Amino acid sequence: MESCIFCKIAQGEIPAEILYEDEQVVAFRDIHPQAPVHVLVIPRRHIATLNEAPAEEAELVGRLSLAAAEVARRLRIDQSGYRVVMNCNRDGGQTVFHIHLHLLGGRAMTWPPG
């Protein structure tokens, strides 16, 4: 999508602090962190919401989780713990309509989250 900020980050058109990337996934620091560690993990392919992810992209959606775990290891929060969240649509808290995981850590998380 031409106007999608996450597509532009994935294509290198907008700078970001990239922490992980492969042929399908990019992870970068959130510019408005909600925890000491706040990383966004996105697919390079544009999918607006989880509701729009086709069944044939199940592996890609799973790769997002594995990439989040790898970033947690690299940032050394894997043993202390972290939270992975995917918001869907406005009431779910989604503000950028390109699916993405939030990797949050570096402090104790509380429950319920919202």
C-alpha positions in Angstrom: 0.0 0.0 0.0 1.4 3.4 -1.0 0.3 5.3 2.1 1.0 2.6 4.8 3.7 3.8 7.1 4.7 0.2 8.0 5.0 -0.7 4.4 7.3 2.2 3.9 9.4 1.1 7.0 9.6 -2.4 5.6 10.8 -1.1 2.3 13.4 1.2 3.8 11.7 4.4 2.7 11.2 5.6 6.3 14.0 5.1 8.8 13.5 3.0 11.9 15.7 1.3 14.4 15.5 -2.2 12.9 16.3 -5.0 15.4 15.4 -8.0 13.2 14.6 -8.6 9.6 14.4 -11.5 7.2 12.7 -12.0 3.8 9.2 -11.9 5.3 9.4 -10.0 8.7 10.8 -6.7 10.1 11.0 -5.8 13.8 11.8 -2.2 14.9 11.5 -0.1 18.0 8.2 1.7 18.6 8.6 5.5 18.5 6.0 5.8 21.4 7.1 3.0 23.8 4.7 1.8 26.4 7.4 -0.2 28.2 11.2 -0.1 28.5 11.2 -2.5 25.6 8.5 -1.9 23.0 9.2 -3.4 19.5 6.8 -3.8 16.6 7.0 -6.9 14.5 5.4 -6.6 11.1 5.2 -8.7 7.9 6.7 -7.1 4.8 3.5 -8.0 3.0 0.6 -5.6 3.7 -2.4 -7.2 5.5 -4.6 -4.6 7.1 -6.0 -6.6 10.1 -5.9 -10.1 11.5 -9.5 -10.5 10.2 -8.1 -10.1 6.6 -5.3 -12.6 7.0 -6.0 -15.4 4.5 -5.6 -19.0 5.7 -2.7 -19.4 3.3 -0.8 -16.8 5.4 -0.9 -18.9 8.6 2.8 -19.5 8.4 3.5 -15.8 8.0 1.4 -15.0 11.1 3.3 -17.6 13.0 6.7 -16.2 11.8 5.7 -12.9 13.5 5.6 -14.7 16.8 8.9 -16.5 16.2 10.5 -13.2 15.2 9.2 -11.6 18.5 10.8 -14.5 20.5 14.1 -14.0 18.7 14.1 -10.2 19.4 13.3 -11.0 23.1 16.3 -13.2 23.2 18.5 -10.6 21.5 17.3 -7.9 24.0 17.8 -10.3 26.9 14.2 -10.2 28.2 13.4 -13.8 27.2 14.1 -15.2 30.7 12.5 -12.4 32.7 9.4 -12.4 30.5 7.6 -10.3 28.0 4.2 -9.8 26.5 3.2 -10.1 22.8 0.0 -8.4 21.7 -1.8 -8.0 18.4 -4.6 -5.5 18.3 -7.4 -5.8 15.8 -9.5 -2.8 14.6 -10.2 0.4 16.5 -11.9 -1.0 19.6 -9.0 -3.5 19.9 -6.5 -0.6 19.9 -5.2 -0.9 16.4 -4.1 2.5 15.0 -1.9 1.4 12.1 -3.8 -0.8 9.7 -1.0 -3.2 8.8 -0.9 -6.3 11.1 1.8 -6.2 13.7 2.8 -7.6 17.0 3.8 -5.5 20.0 6.6 -7.0 22.0 6.6 -5.4 25.4 9.1 -6.1 28.2 11.7 -4.8 30.6 9.2 -4.5 33.5 6.5 -6.6 35.1 3.3 -6.6 33.2 -0.1 -6.2 34.9 -3.4 -7.9 34.3 -5.9 -7.1 33.0 -4.0 -5.1 30.3 -6.6 -2.5 29.3 
